[in-house]
Amino acid sequence: MTTPIGRPRGFDAGEALERAMVVFWEQGYEGASLSDLTSAMGITKTSLYAAYGNKEDLFRKALDRYTEGPASYAERALAEPTALAVATAFLTGSVRATTQPGCPTGCLGVQGSLAAGEPGRAARDTLSAWRDDARARLQDRFRRAVDEGDLPATTDPALLARYLMTVANGIAVQAAGGAARDELQQVADISLRSFTLWCDEPADGTFGQVKAP
């Protein structure tokens, strides 16, 4: 008898991927075993391979889902009308996403493979590229702010983007270590006060002269 073409898998692929994302977020790439993943997703290993590919493929798909879900604040921040508003939305979004009730603490994109050994190299490289892309998009947005006169002409967009990424990554690590949301928001607020110094250059033009390392 011929097997029907396009027969349903028997599970919700989107919901299963959501559960896999949480496992990777909570345990990291290497810490998440195939048994952990299939148990959380409610499927067999055969179904996992058929629907998502191998573990690396599943991780990439889970990271995409994380980018479109918990980490979507980053994309929304880029649409803010001023550089200061971008920075505010980015850091505030980072605090909220890494301390979200009912979700693992920290950031999948930061902690996902920090302790990964050689077997996790592909995941580590994927996350490194993911973070670099976020930094590059911030850099482009701040370059536009300079062109529009929203930031001083002497501002280094690359350095400013790296500064924000460093703070956001630090917030994620602190959240994973148990820091409370209000404490991390205070860190974000202090950082934003420093950010405003780039937005308000002194009359003599000295402070805004930020040089790349």
N, C-alpha and C positions, 0 to 999 in steps of 0.2 A: 504494500500500500504506500502511496506517495505521501511524504510528509508535507503538510500545508505550508505554503510559503508565507513568511511574515507572521508566524505564530507568536502570540504575546509571550514575553519572558516570564510572566507570572509574578512580577514585583515592580514596584515603582522605582525606576532608575534614578529619578531626581531625588527622591527621599533617601534612597540607599546611598547616593553620593553625598548628601548632606550629613549622613551619619558617619561616613568615612572621613569627611572633612573634620568632624569633631574629634575623631580618634587621632588623626594626624596632629591636630591642634593641641590635643592634650598630651600625647605621648611622643611626638616627634616622628620623623621618618623611620629611623631604625628601631625605635621603641615600639612602633606599631607592627605587630606580627600579622601575618595573613589570617591567623586564627582570630585575633582581636578584630580585624577588619570584617571578616565574613560573619562573625558573631554579631557585631554591631549592625551590619547591613542586612542581616537576615537572609543571606544567600550562601550558596556553596562556592568553593574555589573555582569550580568549572564555570559557574555563572559569572563570577567576577571576571575571569579571563575573557569570557565570551563578550561581556558587555563593556568592559573598561580597558582590557589589555592587561599588561603585567602590573606589578606594584608601582613601578616608576610612572607608568601611564596614569594609573589611578591617582597617584599623588599630584601629578600635573593638573588633572581634571579637578581634584579637590581644591587645589590652589586657585584655579580659575573661579571656582564657586565662592571661595573665600574672598577673592578680589571683588566679585560682583555683589557679595553680601556684607559680611561684617566689616570689610575694609573699603567699602564703596565710598566712605567719607572722603577718601583721598581724591577721587575723581570729582566729587562735588566741590571740594575745596578749591580746585583749579578754576572753577567757574565764578568764583567770587570776584567782585569788581575792583578790589584794591589788593596790593601785596600784603598789607597788614591783615585784611580780611581773609586772605588765602592762608596765611600763617596761623591765624586764630582758629579757623575751621579745621585746619590740618592737625594741630596739636590737641585741640579739644576733642576732635573725632578720635584721635589716637587714645586719649584717656578713656573715653566712653567704650570704644571697641575692645580694649584690653581689660576692662573691668565690668563687662556686661553680665548682669545676673543671669544665671542659668547656662552660661557658656564657660569654657576653660579660660583662665586668666592668661594674660600675655598675648603675643601675636604669633600666628602660625608662620608668617613670613620671616620672623626673627628667630624664634626658638625651634622651628621645624627641623633643623639639621645642625644646630650649633655643635652638638657633641657627636656628629656622625663620623664614622671611620671610613675606610676605603669603600665598603659596600654602599655607603650613602653618598658617595661623591657626586653622582648624577643629581640627586635631590639637592645637595648643597650648592651645586653650580646653578641649578634652576632657581633657587631662592636668591642667590647672589645676583643673578640677572634680573630677577623680579624687583629687588631693592634698588638696583642701579637704574632700572627703568623709571621707578618712582622718583628718584633723585633727578634724573634727566628731565622729566616732565615738570618738576618744580623749577629747575634751572631755566627751562624755556619760558615758563610763566613769569619768572622774575626778570628775565631779559626783556620780555615784552613790557613789564612794568617800568624798566629803565627807559625804553624807547618812548613810552607814553608820558614820561616825566613823573610817574608815580613814585619812583625811587630815584635817588641822586645818580647822576651820570657816572660818578666814581664807584658805584657799588659793583661788587663782583658777584654776579648771579650764581656762579658755580659754588662759591664759598657759602653764600647765603642758603642755597639749597642743601648743601652738606650739613650746615649747622642745624637746620630743621630736622633733617633725617637723623642726625646723631641724637638730638633731644627725643624724638619720637621713638627711636630704637631703645634708648635708655628707659623711657617710660614703660615700654613693653617688658623689658627685663625686670624692672622694679615691680610691675604688676604681677608677673609670674612668681616673684619672690614674696608676694603677700601684701604689698603696699596698697593702702586704701585709695579709693577713687578721689576723695577730697584732698588727700596728700599729693597725689599725682597732678591734680588740677592746679594746685598751688605751684608745683614745679613748672607746669605749662605757663601759668600766669607770669611767673618771674622771667621765663624765657621770652615771653612776648613783650615784656617791658624792655628787655634788651633789644628785641627786634625793632621796636619803635625808634631806636636811636639811628637805625639805618634809614628810616622813613623821614626823619627830621634832621637834615644835615645842618650843622651850625653855619652861621653867615660866613665864617672864614674858610669853609669848605674842608676843614681838616679831618673831622671825625668820619665822614663818609668814605674816606680813601682806604677802602678795604682791598688788600692785595691778595692774590691767590698765593698759596704756599709754594 
